[in-house]
Amino acid sequence: MAQSESRAGQFSYIEDARRFLRAAISGMHCAPAVLRLAWLDATSYDVNTNTGGVNGSARYNEKVVKDSGLSKATDLCEQVKIACPQISYADLIQLAGVVAVEVTGGPTIDFIPGRQDISPEDREHDAPAQDLRSMFYRMGLLDSDIVALSGGYALARNHQERLCCDNDGIWYISTPDEAAFLRDYAVSHKKLSELGFRPPSNPSVIYHDETRRISTFDLTARDMAVVIAAVAFAFGQLFEVRRRVQ
């Protein structure tokens, strides 16, 4: 009990950061950008060499941050870092991703602090361009993770102009086209076809390929909270890749 209380006190600044993030992400309506920043900081991980991954280096990639419209997300993290200087950038960026899922109606994702930052001089070179399947296998993720994460990333990337938040902070797409998100799987990630994925003609149909262990979900534009819940588990895995415990 004493050890548990000591650990809780040691990381009390995490809860402070969580409160700041929740207020900022909800107020700035920037959950999609925050999710993309967390993605950027995690997807360089290589399970074979144990290099890359969550280390706060995403903030050094100024060109990608600018070209991808992630400045709002990095600025938000800088504000929280000033308020909570104890938290590492690596922890902060992933915690921001966790909170972004939560404020958009998704489930709570367990978060364990302890990731360490690297300096600009120590960061690994960017991994060479790869197809989607190879990139996720390099990270030690499964085919099912590819589908779920691709959908979540497509949502954040392709619907920024149409992606809105209501007063409760829930995402919705301001279009009557209920098949838009499913089409984004095929259009934005053509490599998914190599895994046997085809968007169903009826968006309410669940597609499942037993031979490749791939499934999609009943994802429609009517309830974007369902979309977030569907990808939250896979995002939780992404947020935890190569967690560096101090």
C-alpha positions in Angstrom: 0.0 0.0 0.0 2.8 2.4 1.0 4.7 1.6 -2.2 1.5 2.2 -4.3 0.9 5.6 -2.6 4.5 6.6 -3.1 4.3 5.8 -6.8 1.0 7.7 -7.1 2.6 10.7 -5.5 5.7 10.4 -7.7 3.6 10.7 -10.8 1.0 13.2 -9.5 2.2 15.6 -12.2 0.7 13.2 -14.8 -2.8 13.9 -13.5 -2.1 17.6 -13.6 -1.0 17.3 -17.2 -4.0 15.2 -18.0 -6.3 18.0 -16.7 -4.5 20.6 -18.7 -4.7 18.5 -21.8 -8.3 17.7 -21.4 -9.3 21.4 -21.1 -7.0 22.5 -24.0 -7.9 19.7 -26.5 -11.6 20.2 -25.8 -11.3 24.0 -26.0 -9.2 24.1 -29.1 -11.1 21.3 -30.9 -7.8 19.7 -32.0 -8.1 16.0 -31.1 -7.4 14.9 -34.7 -4.1 16.8 -34.9 -3.1 15.6 -31.4 -3.7 12.0 -32.4 -1.6 12.5 -35.5 1.3 13.9 -33.5 1.2 10.9 -31.1 1.2 8.6 -34.2 4.2 10.5 -35.7 6.2 10.0 -32.5 5.5 6.3 -32.2 5.6 4.9 -35.7 9.4 5.0 -36.2 9.7 2.0 -33.8 11.6 -1.1 -35.0 11.0 -4.2 -32.9 14.0 -5.9 -34.4 16.5 -3.3 -33.4 14.6 -1.7 -30.5 15.2 1.7 -32.1 12.9 4.6 -32.8 9.5 4.8 -31.2 8.1 7.1 -28.5 10.9 9.4 -27.5 9.6 13.0 -28.1 11.5 13.3 -31.3 8.4 14.3 -33.3 8.8 17.9 -32.2 12.1 18.1 -33.9 10.6 17.2 -37.3 9.7 20.8 -38.1 9.0 20.2 -41.8 6.5 17.4 -41.2 4.9 19.2 -38.3 4.4 22.3 -40.5 3.4 20.5 -43.7 1.0 18.2 -41.8 -0.8 21.0 -40.0 0.4 19.8 -36.6 1.6 23.1 -35.2 -1.5 23.5 -33.1 -0.8 20.1 -31.5 2.8 20.9 -30.8 1.9 24.4 -29.5 -0.6 22.8 -27.1 2.0 20.4 -25.8 4.5 23.2 -25.2 1.9 25.1 -23.1 1.3 22.0 -21.0 5.0 21.4 -20.7 5.4 24.9 -19.2 2.6 24.2 -16.7 4.0 20.7 -15.9 7.8 20.8 -16.4 8.3 17.4 -14.8 6.7 15.5 -17.6 8.9 14.4 -20.5 7.9 15.3 -24.0 7.7 11.6 -24.8 5.2 11.1 -22.1 3.4 14.3 -22.8 2.8 13.6 -26.5 1.4 10.1 -25.8 -0.7 11.3 -22.9 -2.1 13.9 -25.2 -3.1 11.1 -27.7 -4.7 9.2 -24.9 -6.7 12.2 -23.7 -7.7 13.0 -27.3 -9.3 9.5 -27.5 -11.1 10.1 -24.2 -12.5 13.5 -24.9 -14.0 12.3 -28.2 -16.0 9.7 -26.5 -13.6 6.8 -26.5 -12.8 4.5 -23.6 -10.1 5.3 -21.1 -6.7 3.9 -22.1 -4.2 2.9 -19.4 -1.2 5.2 -19.3 2.1 4.3 -17.6 4.6 7.2 -17.5 8.4 6.8 -17.8 9.3 7.5 -21.4 12.5 9.4 -21.9 13.3 12.2 -24.3 16.2 12.2 -26.7 18.2 15.2 -27.9 18.1 16.3 -31.6 21.6 14.9 -32.0 20.6 11.4 -30.6 17.5 10.9 -32.7 17.6 8.0 -35.1 17.4 8.7 -38.8 13.9 8.5 -40.2 13.0 5.0 -41.4 12.8 4.6 -45.2 9.4 4.7 -46.9 7.6 1.4 -46.5 4.2 0.0 -47.4 1.7 0.0 -44.6 2.0 -3.7 -43.9 5.8 -3.6 -43.6 5.7 -0.6 -41.4 3.4 -2.2 -38.8 5.2 -5.5 -38.9 8.4 -3.6 -38.2 6.7 -2.2 -35.1 5.5 -5.7 -34.0 1.9 -5.0 -34.6 -0.7 -7.4 -36.2 -2.8 -7.2 -39.3 -5.9 -6.3 -37.2 -3.9 -3.4 -35.8 -3.2 -2.2 -39.3 -6.8 -2.0 -40.2 -7.9 -0.3 -37.0 -5.0 2.2 -36.9 -5.3 3.0 -40.6 -9.0 3.9 -40.1 -8.2 6.1 -37.2 -5.4 7.9 -39.0 -7.5 8.3 -42.1 -10.2 9.9 -40.0 -7.8 12.4 -38.5 -6.1 13.2 -41.7 -8.8 13.2 -44.4 -11.7 14.8 -42.6 -10.1 17.9 -41.0 -12.2 20.3 -43.0 -15.4 18.3 -42.3 -14.5 17.0 -38.9 -16.4 18.9 -36.2 -16.8 18.7 -32.4 -20.1 19.2 -30.7 -20.4 20.8 -27.3 -19.5 17.6 -25.6 -16.3 17.3 -27.5 -17.5 14.4 -29.7 -16.3 14.2 -33.3 -18.8 14.0 -36.1 -18.5 14.4 -39.9 -20.5 17.2 -41.3 -21.8 15.2 -44.3 -24.7 13.0 -44.9 -22.5 10.5 -46.7 -22.3 7.5 -44.3 -19.9 5.6 -46.5 -17.2 8.3 -46.5 -15.0 6.8 -43.8 -15.1 3.3 -45.3 -14.1 4.7 -48.6 -11.1 6.4 -46.9 -9.7 3.0 -46.1 -9.5 2.1 -49.7 -8.5 5.5 -51.1 -6.0 6.6 -48.5 -4.5 3.2 -47.8 -4.6 1.2 -51.0 -2.1 -1.2 -49.6 -4.8 -2.6 -47.4 -6.1 -4.4 -50.5 -3.0 -6.6 -50.2 -4.4 -7.8 -46.9 -7.8 -8.8 -48.4 -9.7 -5.6 -47.3 -12.6 -4.4 -49.5 -15.0 -1.7 -48.3 -18.4 -3.4 -48.2 -21.2 -1.9 -50.4 -23.4 -1.7 -47.3 -21.5 0.4 -44.6 -23.4 -1.4 -41.8 -22.0 -4.8 -42.8 -19.1 -6.2 -40.8 -16.4 -7.6 -43.0 -14.2 -10.4 -41.8 -11.5 -12.4 -43.5 -10.9 -15.6 -41.5 -7.8 -16.6 -43.5 -6.0 -13.3 -42.7 -7.4 -12.5 -39.3 -8.5 -9.1 -40.5 -11.8 -7.5 -39.4 -13.3 -4.0 -39.8 -16.1 -2.6 -37.8 -19.5 -1.1 -38.2 -18.1 2.4 -38.8 -20.5 5.0 -40.1 -20.6 8.8 -40.0 -23.6 8.8 -37.7 -21.7 8.1 -34.5 -18.1 9.1 -34.6 -17.8 8.0 -30.9 -18.2 4.5 -32.1 -15.3 5.0 -34.5 -13.0 6.2 -31.7 -14.0 3.3 -29.5 -13.2 0.9 -32.4 -9.7 2.1 -32.9 -8.9 3.0 -29.2 -7.5 -0.5 -28.3 -5.1 -0.4 -31.3 -4.1 3.2 -30.5 -3.4 2.1 -26.9 -0.9 -0.4 -28.3 0.6 2.2 -30.5 1.0 4.7 -27.6 2.9 2.0 -25.6 5.5 0.9 -28.2 9.0 1.0 -26.7 8.0 2.6 -23.5 11.3 3.7 -21.9 11.0 3.3 -18.1 13.3 5.6 -16.1 
